[in-house]
Amino acid sequence: MRVYERLNNYIKSKGLKQKFISNKTGIPENTLSMILNGKCNLSADNLVDIIIALKIDPNDIIHQDKEPTAEISDTN
């Protein structure tokens, strides 16, 4: 699941309205709608604005439920 999908699920589960989030963040409501529907990229700045405005633990949105498929190693 992508970050915008987790964010959208969180917002729906809390019963929050996009207009409320738009007012709190300054992100236009139509832009917010496009972000939450995957029609527009979620920038790091917008994500931070939403997390701060809603007082969300970033781990609740960013955390992946699955383990990484590849391990990163330093072979230098």
N, C-alpha and C positions, 0 to 999 in steps of 0.2 A: 504494500500500500504506500502510495506517495504522500509526501508531507501535506500537500493541499487536501488530500482525501482525509487524512487523519484530523487536520484542522477543521474541515467541514463536518466531519462526524462529531467532533468535540462540541462545536457550535450548536449543532442540531440536538445533541444529547442534553445540553444545558438550556435549550429553548430560547436561545438568543436570536435576535433579529439582526439582519444585515444592516438595517438603518441605524440601530444602536451602535454597532461596531464601527460603522462609517463615521458616525458623530464622534466617537471616542478616539479614533485613529487619524481622522482627516483623509482617509482613503475614500475616494468617491464610491458611492454605492454600486454604480454599474461596474467599476473596476473590481471591487471586492467580489461581486457576483461572478465575474469572469474568472477571477483567481480561484474561487471556491469550486467552480465547475471545470477547471482545467483548461479553460479557453485562453488564459493569459498566465504567463509565468509569475510565480510567487517569488518576489525579490527578497533578499536577506533583510533589507530595510523594512519592507512591509511586514515580514514575519515578526521581526523584533517589535514593530509598532503594535501589532495585534497581541503578541504575548504580554507586552507591558500593559496595554490598555485593559486586557481581560484578567491580568494577574494570574497567568497560566504558568505552571512549571514547564519550562522548555522541553524537559525530558518526556513529558506527556505527549508532545507533538512530534518531536524529532526521533525519539527512540524507535528502532526497528524491532519488530517482534521475532525476526529470524536472525540466525547467525550468518556472518559474512561467508560467502562461498570460497573466497580465496584469501590466503594470508599474505600480508605485506611484509617483506623482509628487506633488510639492507644488505646487499651483497658486495658492497664496495670494499 
